[in-house]
Amino acid sequence: MTAATPRFDLPEPDDFTRPYWDAAAEGHLLVRRCRACGAAHHYPREFCPTCWSEDVDWERASGRATLYTWSVVHRNDLPPFGSRVPYTAAVVDLAEGPRMMTEIVDCEESALAIGMELRVAFRQEEGCEAVPVFRPEAGA
């Protein structure tokens, strides 16, 4: 019997993050918003990292972002990344305020620019959670 090759790119949903992954499967990105101070945050946590309040709730994000920084990865030996190289690992500023680590897709390296407008998309593999990625905004 051969052990399955471990995947390092897949989320491990739990009861708390299930709404996030269910929304992603429907093509929506969620952030958390604090009802005490109004700050939005991403990655999902059960408390506000700004004021530490536990009075936070899910909010549908607009899906808009701007590119903050990126790195084109040409080598990665961890499965399944080796079959994806080169790929663009990035940090984006969501329109709602938080920064998010992600991947830029459908964009040539030469077209990448700090501040470029992006729109969320979702990578979906059969039997796996939909993972948010970003692509250039149409017409930008």
BAKOL-855794 format. One record per atom (N, C-alpha, C): x negated, y, z; atom name. Coordinates in nm, 2 decimals, decimal comma. Example, Ala and Ser with C-alpha at 12.3 -4.5 7.8 and 13.67 -1.06 7.14 Angstrom:
        x        y        z   kolgu
    -1,32    -0,57     0,78       N
    -1,23    -0,45     0,78      CA
    -1,32    -0,33     0,78       C
    -1,28    -0,22     0,71       N
    -1,37    -0,11     0,71      CA
    -1,29     0,00     0,79       C
END
This chain:
        x        y        z   kolgu
    -0,08    -0,12     0,00       N
     0,00     0,00     0,00      CA
    -0,09     0,12     0,00       C
    -0,06     0,22    -0,09       N
    -0,14     0,34    -0,10      CA
    -0,07     0,45    -0,03       C
    -0,14     0,52     0,05       N
    -0,08     0,64     0,12      CA
    -0,05     0,75     0,02       C
     0,06     0,82     0,04       N
     0,09     0,94    -0,04      CA
    -0,02     1,04    -0,02       C
    -0,05     1,11    -0,13       N
    -0,15     1,22    -0,13      CA
    -0,08     1,34    -0,05       C
    -0,14     1,39     0,05       N
    -0,08     1,50     0,13      CA
    -0,06     1,62     0,04       C
     0,05     1,70     0,06       N
     0,07     1,82    -0,01      CA
     0,05     1,93     0,09       C
    -0,02     2,03     0,05       N
    -0,06     2,15     0,13      CA
     0,02     2,27     0,09       C
     0,11     2,26    -0,01       N
     0,18     2,37    -0,06      CA
     0,33     2,37    -0,03       C
     0,37     2,27     0,04       N
     0,51     2,26     0,07      CA
     0,55     2,30     0,21       C
     0,66     2,37     0,22       N
     0,71     2,41     0,36      CA
     0,76     2,29     0,43       C
     0,76     2,31     0,57       N
     0,83     2,21     0,65      CA
     0,94     2,28     0,73       C
     1,06     2,28     0,66       N
     1,17     2,35     0,72      CA
     1,21     2,29     0,86       C
     1,26     2,37     0,95       N
     1,32     2,33     1,07      CA
     1,45     2,40     1,09       C
     1,52     2,38     1,20       N
     1,65     2,43     1,22      CA
     1,65     2,59     1,21       C
     1,54     2,65     1,26       N
     1,53     2,79     1,26      CA
     1,51     2,85     1,12       C
     1,43     2,78     1,04       N
     1,40     2,83     0,90      CA
     1,49     2,78     0,79       C
     1,58     2,69     0,83       N
     1,68     2,63     0,73      CA
     1,75     2,74     0,65       C
     1,81     2,85     0,71       N
     1,88     2,95     0,63      CA
     1,79     3,01     0,53       C
     1,66     3,03     0,56       N
     1,56     3,09     0,46      CA
     1,55     2,99     0,34       C
     1,53     2,86     0,36       N
     1,51     2,77     0,25      CA
     1,64     2,74     0,18       C
     1,75     2,75     0,25       N
     1,88     2,73     0,18      CA
     1,91     2,85     0,08       C
     1,87     2,97     0,13       N
     1,89     3,09     0,04      CA
     1,79     3,08    -0,08       C
     1,67     3,04    -0,05       N
     1,57     3,02    -0,16      CA
     1,63     2,93    -0,27       C
     1,69     2,82    -0,23       N
     1,75     2,72    -0,32      CA
     1,85     2,79    -0,41       C
     1,92     2,89    -0,36       N
     2,02     2,96    -0,43      CA
     1,97     3,09    -0,51       C
     1,83     3,11    -0,50       N
     1,77     3,22    -0,57      CA
     1,77     3,35    -0,50       C
     1,77     3,34    -0,36       N
     1,77     3,46    -0,28      CA
     1,66     3,46    -0,18       C
     1,59     3,57    -0,16       N
     1,48     3,59    -0,06      CA
     1,54     3,65     0,06       C
     1,51     3,59     0,18       N
     1,56     3,65     0,30      CA
     1,44     3,71     0,38       C
     1,46     3,81     0,46       N
     1,37     3,87     0,56      CA
     1,45     3,87     0,69       C
     1,37     3,90     0,79       N
     1,44     3,91     0,92      CA
     1,44     4,06     0,96       C
     1,55     4,11     1,01       N
     1,56     4,25     1,05      CA
     1,59     4,26     1,20       C
     1,52     4,35     1,27       N
     1,54     4,37     1,41      CA
     1,66     4,47     1,43       C
     1,76     4,43     1,51       N
     1,87     4,52     1,54      CA
     1,83     4,62     1,65       C
     1,72     4,59     1,72       N
     1,68     4,69     1,83      CA
     1,60     4,81     1,77       C
     1,51     4,78     1,68       N
     1,42     4,89     1,63      CA
     1,44     4,91     1,48       C
     1,51     4,82     1,41       N
     1,53     4,84     1,27      CA
     1,42     4,79     1,17       C
     1,31     4,74     1,23       N
     1,20     4,69     1,14      CA
     1,23     4,56     1,08       C
     1,19     4,54     0,95       N
     1,21     4,41     0,89      CA
     1,07     4,34     0,89       C
     1,08     4,21     0,89       N
     0,95     4,14     0,89      CA
     0,96     4,01     0,81       C
     0,85     3,96     0,77       N
     0,83     3,84     0,70      CA
     0,69     3,79     0,73       C
     0,67     3,68     0,76       N
     0,74     3,55     0,76      CA
     0,84     3,54     0,87       C
     0,94     3,46     0,86       N
     1,05     3,45     0,96      CA
     1,00     3,41     1,10       C
     1,04     3,49     1,20       N
     1,01     3,46     1,34      CA
     1,13     3,49     1,42       C
     1,14     3,43     1,53       N
     1,26     3,45     1,62      CA
     1,25     3,57     1,70       C
     1,15     3,65     1,69       N
     1,14     3,78     1,76      CA
     1,08     3,88     1,67       C
     1,10     4,01     1,70       N
     1,05     4,12     1,62      CA
     0,90     4,14     1,66       C
     0,81     4,14     1,56       N
     0,67     4,16     1,59      CA
     0,64     4,31     1,62       C
     0,74     4,40     1,60       N
     0,72     4,54     1,62      CA
     0,75     4,58     1,77       C
     0,87     4,53     1,81       N
     0,91     4,57     1,95      CA
     0,93     4,45     2,04       C
     0,91     4,33     1,99       N
     0,93     4,20     2,06      CA
     1,07     4,17     2,10       C
     1,17     4,24     2,04       N
     1,31     4,21     2,07      CA
     1,34     4,07     2,01       C
     1,43     4,00     2,07       N
     1,48     3,87     2,01      CA
     1,61     3,90     1,94       C
     1,65     4,03     1,93       N
     1,78     4,06     1,86      CA
     1,75     4,08     1,71       C
     1,72     3,98     1,64       N
     1,69     3,98     1,50      CA
     1,78     3,89     1,42       C
     1,80     3,93     1,29       N
     1,89     3,85     1,21      CA
     1,84     3,84     1,07       C
     1,90     3,75     0,99       N
     1,86     3,73     0,85      CA
     1,92     3,84     0,77       C
     1,85     3,88     0,67       N
     1,90     3,98     0,57      CA
     1,85     3,95     0,43       C
     1,94     3,96     0,34       N
     1,90     3,93     0,20      CA
     1,82     4,04     0,15       C
     1,70     4,01     0,10       N
     1,61     4,11     0,05      CA
     1,65     4,14    -0,10       C
     1,61     4,25    -0,15       N
     1,64     4,30    -0,28      CA
     1,56     4,21    -0,39       C
     1,45     4,15    -0,35       N
     1,37     4,07    -0,44      CA
     1,27     4,16    -0,51       C
     1,27     4,29    -0,48       N
     1,17     4,38    -0,55      CA
     1,05     4,39    -0,46       C
     0,93     4,41    -0,52       N
     0,81     4,42    -0,45      CA
     0,70     4,49    -0,54       C
     0,60     4,54    -0,48       N
     0,48     4,59    -0,55      CA
     0,36     4,51    -0,51       C
     0,27     4,50    -0,60       N
     0,14     4,43    -0,58      CA
     0,05     4,51    -0,49       C
     0,01     4,45    -0,38       N
    -0,08     4,51    -0,29      CA
    -0,23     4,47    -0,32       C
    -0,25     4,34    -0,34       N
    -0,38     4,28    -0,37      CA
    -0,36     4,14    -0,43       C
    -0,47     4,09    -0,49       N
    -0,46     3,96    -0,55      CA
    -0,60     3,90    -0,57       C
    -0,60     3,77    -0,59       N
    -0,73     3,70    -0,62      CA
    -0,69     3,59    -0,71       C
    -0,76     3,58    -0,83       N
    -0,74     3,47    -0,92      CA
    -0,82     3,35    -0,88       C
    -0,76     3,24    -0,85       N
    -0,83     3,12    -0,79      CA
    -0,86     3,03    -0,91       C
    -0,98     3,00    -0,93       N
    -1,03     2,92    -1,04      CA
    -1,06     2,78    -1,00       C
    -1,08     2,76    -0,87       N
    -1,11     2,62    -0,82      CA
    -1,04     2,60    -0,69       C
    -0,97     2,49    -0,68       N
    -0,91     2,45    -0,55      CA
    -0,90     2,30    -0,56       C
    -0,96     2,23    -0,47       N
    -0,97     2,08    -0,47      CA
    -0,85     2,02    -0,40       C
    -0,77     2,10    -0,33       N
    -0,66     2,04    -0,25      CA
    -0,54     2,01    -0,35       C
    -0,48     1,89    -0,34       N
    -0,36     1,86    -0,42      CA
    -0,25     1,95    -0,37       C
    -0,17     2,00    -0,46       N
    -0,17     1,99    -0,61      CA
    -0,23     2,11    -0,68       C
    -0,30     2,19    -0,60       N
    -0,36     2,32    -0,65      CA
    -0,45     2,30    -0,77       C
    -0,53     2,19    -0,77       N
    -0,63     2,17    -0,87      CA
    -0,56     2,16    -1,01       C
    -0,44     2,11    -1,02       N
    -0,37     2,11    -1,15      CA
    -0,31     2,24    -1,19       C
    -0,31     2,34    -1,10       N
    -0,25     2,47    -1,12      CA
    -0,35     2,58    -1,16       C
    -0,48     2,55    -1,14       N
    -0,58     2,66    -1,16      CA
    -0,59     2,69    -1,31       C
    -0,62     2,81    -1,34       N
    -0,63     2,93    -1,25      CA
    -0,48     2,97    -1,21       C
    -0,47     3,02    -1,09       N
    -0,35     3,08    -1,04      CA
    -0,38     3,21    -0,96       C
    -0,28     3,29    -0,95       N
    -0,30     3,42    -0,88      CA
    -0,24     3,42    -0,74       C
    -0,32     3,41    -0,64       N
    -0,28     3,43    -0,50      CA
    -0,27     3,58    -0,47       C
    -0,16     3,62    -0,41       N
    -0,14     3,77    -0,39      CA
    -0,08     3,80    -0,26       C
    -0,08     3,93    -0,23       N
    -0,01     3,99    -0,12      CA
     0,07     4,10    -0,18       C
     0,20     4,10    -0,15       N
     0,29     4,20    -0,21      CA
     0,36     4,28    -0,10       C
     0,40     4,40    -0,13       N
     0,48     4,48    -0,04      CA
     0,62     4,47    -0,08       C
     0,70     4,41     0,00       N
     0,85     4,40    -0,03      CA
     0,91     4,53    -0,02       C
     1,01     4,56    -0,09       N
     1,08     4,69    -0,09      CA
     1,14     4,72     0,05       C
     1,17     4,61     0,13       N
     1,22     4,63     0,26      CA
     1,11     4,66     0,36       C
     0,98     4,66     0,32       N
     0,88     4,70     0,41      CA
     0,77     4,60     0,44       C
     0,80     4,47     0,47       N
     0,70     4,38     0,51      CA
     0,61     4,34     0,39       C
     0,49     4,30     0,43       N
     0,40     4,24     0,33      CA
     0,42     4,09     0,33       C
     0,40     4,02     0,22       N
     0,42     3,88     0,20      CA
     0,31     3,82     0,12       C
     0,26     3,71     0,16       N
     0,16     3,63     0,08      CA
     0,25     3,55    -0,02       C
     0,20     3,54    -0,14       N
     0,27     3,47    -0,25      CA
     0,18     3,43    -0,36       C
     0,24     3,41    -0,47       N
     0,17     3,38    -0,60      CA
     0,24     3,46    -0,71       C
     0,16     3,52    -0,80       N
     0,21     3,59    -0,91      CA
     0,21     3,49    -1,03       C
     0,32     3,49    -1,10       N
     0,34     3,39    -1,21      CA
     0,38     3,48    -1,34       C
     0,36     3,41    -1,45       N
     0,40     3,47    -1,58      CA
     0,33     3,61    -1,60       C
     0,20     3,62    -1,57       N
     0,13     3,75    -1,58      CA
    -0,02     3,72    -1,61       C
    -0,07     3,77    -1,72       N
    -0,21     3,76    -1,75      CA
    -0,29     3,83    -1,65       C
    -0,41     3,78    -1,62       N
    -0,50     3,85    -1,52      CA
    -0,53     3,99    -1,56       C
    -0,54     4,02    -1,69       N
    -0,58     4,15    -1,74      CA
    -0,46     4,25    -1,72       C
    -0,34     4,20    -1,70       N
    -0,22     4,29    -1,68      CA
    -0,20     4,32    -1,53       C
    -0,27     4,26    -1,44       N
    -0,25     4,28    -1,29      CA
    -0,30     4,42    -1,26       C
    -0,22     4,49    -1,17       N
    -0,26     4,62    -1,13      CA
    -0,20     4,65    -0,99       C
    -0,28     4,71    -0,90       N
    -0,23     4,75    -0,77      CA
    -0,11     4,84    -0,80       C
     0,00     4,81    -0,72       N
     0,12     4,89    -0,73      CA
     0,22     4,85    -0,84       C
     0,18     4,75    -0,92       N
     0,27     4,70    -1,03      CA
     0,40     4,65    -0,97       C
     0,51     4,68    -1,04       N
     0,64     4,64    -0,99      CA
     0,66     4,49    -1,02       C
     0,72     4,42    -0,92       N
     0,74     4,27    -0,93      CA
     0,88     4,24    -0,89       C
     0,92     4,12    -0,93       N
     1,05     4,07    -0,89      CA
     1,04     3,93    -0,85       C
     1,11     3,89    -0,74       N
     1,10     3,75    -0,69      CA
     1,15     3,65    -0,80       C
     1,09     3,53    -0,80       N
     1,14     3,42    -0,87      CA
     1,11     3,30    -0,78       C
     1,16     3,18    -0,82       N
     1,14     3,07    -0,73      CA
     1,08     2,95    -0,81       C
     0,98     2,89    -0,75       N
     0,92     2,76    -0,81      CA
     1,00     2,65    -0,74       C
     1,06     2,56    -0,82       N
     1,14     2,45    -0,77      CA
     1,09     2,32    -0,83       C
     1,04     2,23    -0,75       N
     1,00     2,10    -0,79      CA
     1,11     2,00    -0,74       C
     1,14     1,90    -0,82       N
     1,24     1,80    -0,77      CA
     1,21     1,75    -0,64       C
     1,31     1,75    -0,55       N
     1,29     1,69    -0,42      CA
     1,21     1,78    -0,32       C
     1,18     1,91    -0,36       N
     1,11     2,00    -0,27      CA
     1,19     2,13    -0,26       C
     1,15     2,20    -0,15       N
     1,21     2,33    -0,13      CA
     1,17     2,43    -0,24       C
     1,26     2,52    -0,27       N
     1,23     2,63    -0,37      CA
     1,14     2,73    -0,29       C
     1,03     2,76    -0,36       N
     0,93     2,85    -0,30      CA
     0,92     2,98    -0,37       C
     0,93     3,10    -0,30       N
     0,93     3,23    -0,36      CA
     0,79     3,26    -0,42       C
     0,80     3,30    -0,55       N
     0,68     3,36    -0,62      CA
     0,72     3,49    -0,68       C
     0,63     3,56    -0,74       N
     0,67     3,69    -0,80      CA
     0,62     3,70    -0,94       C
     0,69     3,77    -1,03       N
     0,65     3,79    -1,16      CA
     0,67     3,94    -1,19       C
     0,61     3,99    -1,30       N
     0,62     4,14    -1,33      CA
     0,77     4,17    -1,35       C
     0,81     4,29    -1,31       N
     0,95     4,34    -1,33      CA
     0,96     4,36    -1,48       C
     1,07     4,31    -1,53       N
     1,10     4,33    -1,68      CA
     1,11     4,48    -1,71       C
     1,03     4,52    -1,81       N
     1,03     4,66    -1,86      CA
     0,94     4,75    -1,78       C
     0,87     4,69    -1,68       N
     0,78     4,78    -1,60      CA
     0,64     4,79    -1,67       C
END
